[in-house]
Amino acid sequence: MRLLKFLPSAVAIVLAAPLAFSVSAAPIPIDLSHRLDEGQGERLEKFVARFNERQKDYQLNVTRRVDGDAPKHINLVTREEQAKFQASKADFKPLYQVMKQAKQPFDARKLSPDLRVGLDDAKGNLFALPVALSTPVLYINKEAFRKAGLDPEKPPKTWVEAQKAADKLFDSGSACPYTTSWPAWVHIDNLSAWNGGEIADAKGKLDFNGLVQVKHTAMLTTWSKAKFFAYFGRRDEADRRFAAGECGMLTSTSSLYGALRDDRKVETGVSALPYHDDVQGSPQQTLADGASLWIGAGKNADEYKGVAMFISFLLEPALQVEFTAMEGFLPMTPVARAAANSKLLQADVANLDVAYLQLQGKGTLHPLRVSQIEPVRVIVEEELEAAWDGRKPAKEALDNAVERGNEALPAALKAQLLK
């Protein structure tokens, strides 16, 4: 009787057991937000899909970020957005803490120093991960060069040579011999670093109104008057003009090369950013900058473990090489750079060779960059536009930019969490 009494319960347990063991836990969702264009977003989703296929504990979902969104688990932040993210410290969790708590191997010192600038604290702890970095280079339209009687295999190395090329391009009928994207990034930050000029003094005061910057700004003003220089805006508007075949030369980010190569509308050459050969010690080195991954605060330990796994996935050398080949961005670690050097430095990724050489030159890292401090960047580009439009002399425009920038700098730096 006692056996019969307990038999139904025992049978029920046995019958239920296979069902219980056959149901696995659902993967933990992790969100990654971005503001990439459609093509870049699709390529990002391919990498995310590979991460999801590799493991079954987490499901990484890609979402498009809009203004006002709360931070997701992982946030891909562009150079233009970085200042806004830096001003919201409480909304993010430092990368080094996430990796340590998840017990994922991570050594920020393995990342190239030129890539860590602006993303680490005074102790060298990395707050966010640099993932899509590049440096400014010169692009030429080879067909336009041939039409102007120029040798497309010998792009200008100096600004004097670039002016001669612009003159011939103009004479051949070009309405846009030269243009530029990211004016503060190219023509203040990198112009200064490449030619040994100062961006800020030893006390952290802005100091980019020296001889080389004034001379360069005045040169571009002259080019603008002569119709050698066509200016289209403060961001990447000039990239699209060059990609459409409208311009002979463009200074912009080295990562643009992949899109130009794949588009095939313009036969593109890539060369080092021109330098001023009458400045002693030039050229020195350019600066690396770009997008970074920021981790949202307020998530649980299991979610952060998934985030850390994805970070480790991104840092794998083989994936870095593939990412570099697909997008043209600089590999993040010396190991990945060595792998890229051995596998990718061919004509289809010629931008990497140029970018590496520029970044390996002598000079300082220039931790303070006006293009990364939004209020200062706006001021600088206002004054550059005033000079290039002929409304102010170059010296007056840069003096005003330094004065106004220094007034805005303390509050701007205070708002940035890493300063």
TAUR-V997878 format. One record per residue. RES is the residue in three letters. D_FIRST is the distance of its C-alpha to the first C-alpha in Angstrom with 1 decimal. Layout:
# TAUR-V997878
res = (RES,RES)
d_first = (D_FIRST,D_FIRST)
This chain:
# TAUR-V997878
res = (MET,ARG,LEU,LEU,LYS,PHE,LEU,PRO,SER,ALA,VAL,ALA,ILE,VAL,LEU,ALA,ALA,PRO,LEU,ALA,PHE,SER,VAL,SER,ALA,ALA,PRO,ILE,PRO,ILE,ASP,LEU,SER,HIS,ARG,LEU,ASP,GLU,GLY,GLN,GLY,GLU,ARG,LEU,GLU,LYS,PHE,VAL,ALA,ARG,PHE,ASN,GLU,ARG,GLN,LYS,ASP,TYR,GLN,LEU,ASN,VAL,THR,ARG,ARG,VAL,ASP,GLY,ASP,ALA,PRO,LYS,HIS,ILE,ASN,LEU,VAL,THR,ARG,GLU,GLU,GLN,ALA,LYS,PHE,GLN,ALA,SER,LYS,ALA,ASP,PHE,LYS,PRO,LEU,TYR,GLN,VAL,MET,LYS,GLN,ALA,LYS,GLN,PRO,PHE,ASP,ALA,ARG,LYS,LEU,SER,PRO,ASP,LEU,ARG,VAL,GLY,LEU,ASP,ASP,ALA,LYS,GLY,ASN,LEU,PHE,ALA,LEU,PRO,VAL,ALA,LEU,SER,THR,PRO,VAL,LEU,TYR,ILE,ASN,LYS,GLU,ALA,PHE,ARG,LYS,ALA,GLY,LEU,ASP,PRO,GLU,LYS,PRO,PRO,LYS,THR,TRP,VAL,GLU,ALA,GLN,LYS,ALA,ALA,ASP,LYS,LEU,PHE,ASP,SER,GLY,SER,ALA,CYS,PRO,TYR,THR,THR,SER,TRP,PRO,ALA,TRP,VAL,HIS,ILE,ASP,ASN,LEU,SER,ALA,TRP,ASN,GLY,GLY,GLU,ILE,ALA,ASP,ALA,LYS,GLY,LYS,LEU,ASP,PHE,ASN,GLY,LEU,VAL,GLN,VAL,LYS,HIS,THR,ALA,MET,LEU,THR,THR,TRP,SER,LYS,ALA,LYS,PHE,PHE,ALA,TYR,PHE,GLY,ARG,ARG,ASP,GLU,ALA,ASP,ARG,ARG,PHE,ALA,ALA,GLY,GLU,CYS,GLY,MET,LEU,THR,SER,THR,SER,SER,LEU,TYR,GLY,ALA,LEU,ARG,ASP,ASP,ARG,LYS,VAL,GLU,THR,GLY,VAL,SER,ALA,LEU,PRO,TYR,HIS,ASP,ASP,VAL,GLN,GLY,SER,PRO,GLN,GLN,THR,LEU,ALA,ASP,GLY,ALA,SER,LEU,TRP,ILE,GLY,ALA,GLY,LYS,ASN,ALA,ASP,GLU,TYR,LYS,GLY,VAL,ALA,MET,PHE,ILE,SER,PHE,LEU,LEU,GLU,PRO,ALA,LEU,GLN,VAL,GLU,PHE,THR,ALA,MET,GLU,GLY,PHE,LEU,PRO,MET,THR,PRO,VAL,ALA,ARG,ALA,ALA,ALA,ASN,SER,LYS,LEU,LEU,GLN,ALA,ASP,VAL,ALA,ASN,LEU,ASP,VAL,ALA,TYR,LEU,GLN,LEU,GLN,GLY,LYS,GLY,THR,LEU,HIS,PRO,LEU,ARG,VAL,SER,GLN,ILE,GLU,PRO,VAL,ARG,VAL,ILE,VAL,GLU,GLU,GLU,LEU,GLU,ALA,ALA,TRP,ASP,GLY,ARG,LYS,PRO,ALA,LYS,GLU,ALA,LEU,ASP,ASN,ALA,VAL,GLU,ARG,GLY,ASN,GLU,ALA,LEU,PRO,ALA,ALA,LEU,LYS,ALA,GLN,LEU,LEU,LYS)
d_first = (0.0,3.8,5.4,5.1,6.1,8.8,9.9,12.3,13.9,14.4,15.9,18.1,19.4,20.3,21.9,23.9,25.1,27.8,29.1,29.4,31.2,33.5,35.0,37.8,39.6,42.6,46.0,47.7,50.8,54.1,57.3,60.8,63.7,67.2,70.5,71.6,73.4,71.6,72.4,71.5,68.2,67.2,68.0,66.0,63.0,63.2,62.9,59.9,58.2,58.6,57.0,54.0,53.6,53.8,50.7,47.7,47.0,49.9,51.6,55.2,56.8,60.5,62.0,65.6,66.7,68.7,70.6,68.5,65.2,63.2,63.0,60.2,58.4,61.4,64.8,67.6,70.8,74.2,77.4,78.5,75.2,75.0,77.0,74.8,71.6,73.3,74.0,70.3,69.0,66.0,64.7,64.3,62.6,64.8,64.0,64.2,61.5,59.2,59.6,59.3,56.1,54.5,55.7,57.6,60.7,63.8,67.4,69.8,72.7,72.0,73.0,76.8,78.6,80.4,77.1,75.7,78.6,77.5,73.8,73.5,74.1,76.6,74.2,73.7,70.2,69.6,68.6,68.3,68.5,71.7,70.7,73.5,76.7,80.2,83.9,86.9,89.0,91.8,91.2,94.0,94.4,95.9,97.3,99.0,100.4,101.9,103.5,105.1,106.5,104.1,102.3,98.5,97.8,99.7,98.2,99.9,99.0,100.9,101.4,105.1,104.1,101.6,104.5,106.6,103.8,103.3,107.0,107.0,103.8,105.5,108.7,106.6,105.4,102.1,101.3,98.8,100.0,97.6,94.6,91.8,88.3,87.0,90.4,89.5,87.3,89.9,93.2,92.5,89.6,90.1,93.9,94.1,91.8,93.3,96.9,96.4,96.7,94.9,92.1,91.9,93.8,92.5,91.6,89.5,92.2,92.7,95.7,95.9,99.4,101.2,103.8,101.5,99.4,102.5,104.2,101.1,100.7,104.4,104.2,101.5,103.5,106.4,104.2,103.0,106.6,107.5,104.5,103.1,100.0,97.8,95.3,92.2,90.0,88.0,85.0,84.6,86.8,89.3,86.6,86.3,90.1,90.4,87.6,89.4,92.5,94.6,95.4,97.0,95.4,92.3,91.0,87.3,84.0,83.6,80.2,82.0,83.1,79.9,80.1,83.8,83.2,80.4,82.4,85.4,87.8,89.9,90.9,90.1,91.4,90.1,92.1,92.1,92.8,96.7,98.2,101.5,103.5,106.1,103.5,103.6,100.3,98.9,96.5,93.8,90.2,88.4,85.1,81.6,79.6,77.1,73.5,70.7,67.0,66.0,62.4,61.3,60.0,56.8,54.3,51.2,50.8,48.9,51.6,54.4,52.8,53.2,56.7,57.5,56.2,58.5,61.4,60.8,60.6,64.0,65.6,64.9,68.4,67.6,66.6,69.6,71.9,70.3,70.6,74.2,75.0,73.5,74.8,77.6,76.4,77.0,74.3,72.9,72.9,75.6,73.2,72.7,76.4,77.2,74.8,76.5,79.9,79.0,77.4,78.8,82.4,83.9,85.8,82.8,81.9,85.4,84.7,82.6,85.5,87.7,85.1,84.4,88.1,88.7,85.8,86.8,90.3,91.6,91.3,88.9,85.6,86.9,83.7,85.2,85.5,86.9,84.9,81.6,82.7,82.6,85.2,87.5,87.0,88.0,91.1,92.1,91.8,93.7,96.6,96.5,96.7,99.7,101.5,100.7,101.9,105.1,104.5,104.7,106.2,103.6,104.4,104.1,100.8,99.2,100.7,99.1,95.8,95.7,96.8,94.3,91.6,92.0,91.8,88.5,87.1,85.9,83.7,82.5,81.6,79.9,77.6,76.7,73.8,75.0,78.5)
